[in-house]
């Protein structure tokens, strides 16, 4: 049985929001990204990156499904 993902408006998540959603620290998030195991950050400014909220929420949902 697939988990129901609450559909929230798509938004850009900054690092503190991604950390709160995953429970991971900055270094581990970037390590997973480099291994292709976490959604890639996108450049949103000259010195800023962000993550697609839908990709992060789906990633979290997928991890929870594996445990169920």
BELNORSUL-V205565 format. One record per helix or strand of 3 or more residues. SS is the DSSP state (a for helix, b for strand). FROM is the first residue (numbers start at 0). TO is the last residue. If there is no record, write none. Layout:
BEGIN
SS:FROM:TO
SS:FROM:TO
END
This chain:
BEGIN
a:14:21
a:25:33
b:41:44
b:47:51
a:52:66
END
